[in-house]
Amino acid sequence: MPLLPLYWLVISAFKTPAEFVQIPPTAFPAEPTLEPLRTAMTEVPFFRSLLNSFIIAGGCTVSVVVTSIFAGYVFAKHQFRGRDLLFWGIVATMFLPPVVTLVPLYYLVSNLGLADTYLGVMLPWLANAFGIFLMRQFIMDVPDDLLEAARMDGAGEFRLVWQFVVPLLKPAVVTLAVFMFVYAWNNFLWPLSILRSEAMYPVVLTLNRLMSYTMSFEFQNVVIAGALVASLPTLLVFLVAQRVFVQGIASTGVKG
């Protein structure tokens, strides 16, 4: 039953307009056609928007993983004045509704001259409080004796993190990467606010334009076909990372 919407999305993308609105609906296309997919690809700059989404989601994911690992390591394994206060202050930002920060972020990014740029879209999401919290919880379980032995062998902090800590964080890193990629891929409100040219639109905004171009019932299957193509990258990311992702979620659930 949970897969029924996905199944319906797939079969609807290959139906003709008449069959798409047929009542009762058909469980499988009587005459499968690729025309909805071709129309979706040509009616709007779909391939360019897919590239934009890959750049934005990929950049945000890499940045969040890297900053979360280093920040989580500092909060887990280093002592300094105000550490706990700063950490819980960062965690508290997770409870702020995104709409509260939308206007300040818009003015900040615009005043920096980054409106309608990739960096402007990615800037608010280059670090993530949830990622820092997640990495800190996992890194706290890394044995201090291992780190001390590495330091005695002459390992610096950067080498210590990448060579000794990161290999132990594979489930957490994959979990965070999947969450961040899907979130950045599906993010709608912020790109809509800061982007001005259609050539810079990610795929979620292009889908919105496709809906406005194809309001009549005879093009509804075109919108469904576009939604199917836009969903494939996130589905593939999950399928590729499924085993490690589930392991990371299970490990997170038993953390104290």
Phi, psi and omega in degrees: 000318178299335181273356182300315178300321179294317178299317182294324176299315184294310184290328181292332180291346182245013178268155172284161180304320181294318181288331181298325182259009182293140177234125358289154181291153179269145182278349179205142182300126178291321177228083182303138181220147177265003183300318177302320179293316179297318180295317180298323182287333185258336183291327179227161179288072189290316182294323177295319180291326175296317177298317178301317181295320178297318180295313183292309182293319179295316179296316179297319182295312180299314181297316181296318180297314182294310181294325180292321179297311183291316179294318178298322178296315180298314181291333183272326192238001179237142178255129174204159184296131179080012183302308184294322179297317179294318181298311182288336172294320177295316179299324181298333180293343177296337185266002176278126175299135182305328182295336180294324183265000186298310183293312177301319179295322180298313180293322179297309183293321179295318180292336176278357180075025184253009177296142178064036176228160176299315182297323179297322178290322186276335190309313182292347186243021179281345173221154188217129182296320179297320179297318178297315178299314182298313181293321178299319180294320179287318184291334177300335180274354176289127184300131177296329180297324178297316181292320179295321178296321178293321178295320179295334177276003176095012180285131174282176185295319180294315178295322180299317181293309186287327186268331186244327184270310185303317179302336179274355185252014187307311179299319181292319180296315180295317179301312180296319181297318180295313179301315185289320180297314181295319180296313181292325179295320185268357183297126186246312191293315183293311176301323178298327183282323192257342181265142183242329183259140182297334180294341180262358186294135167286175190293331181293325177286325177294323175299321177296320176294322179299321178296321180289331178285333190235060182285332184288155185299333184289350179246008182296326178292336176293318177298317178298319178297319176296320178296323178296313180297320181292334182276338186301316181301317180292324176295319179293320177300316180294317182296320180294320185261011190303311186296311181291325179299313179297321177298319178294319178296318179296318179295322178296324183292337181257007178290145178275000000 
